[in-house]
Amino acid sequence: MIETATDAKTRDAYRAAHYERSRAFGELLNWLGRKSPSR
């Protein structure tokens, strides 16, 4: 399958959204880890 410019844009946008989501999730885990006294 030939990749068009639109496909590249969609893939980049999806990758950026996934990166932001995983980064935010990591920050949330770090915040919960700091808040919890057990760890």
C-alpha positions in Angstrom: 0.0 0.0 0.0 1.3 3.4 -0.9 1.4 5.9 1.9 0.0 9.4 1.1 0.6 12.7 2.8 -2.7 12.3 4.6 -1.8 8.9 5.9 1.5 10.3 7.2 -0.3 13.2 8.9 -2.8 10.9 10.5 -0.1 8.6 11.7 1.9 11.4 13.2 -1.1 12.9 14.9 -2.0 9.5 16.3 1.6 9.0 17.5 1.6 12.5 19.1 -1.7 11.9 20.8 -0.5 8.5 22.1 2.7 10.1 23.4 0.8 12.8 25.2 -1.6 10.3 26.7 1.2 8.0 28.0 3.2 11.0 29.3 0.2 12.3 31.2 -0.5 8.8 32.5 3.1 8.5 33.7 2.9 11.8 35.5 -0.3 10.7 37.2 1.4 7.5 38.4 4.4 9.5 39.6 2.0 11.8 41.5 0.1 8.9 43.1 3.4 7.3 44.0 4.6 10.5 45.8 1.3 10.9 47.5 1.2 7.3 48.8 3.3 6.9 52.0 3.6 3.1 51.5 6.2 3.5 48.7 
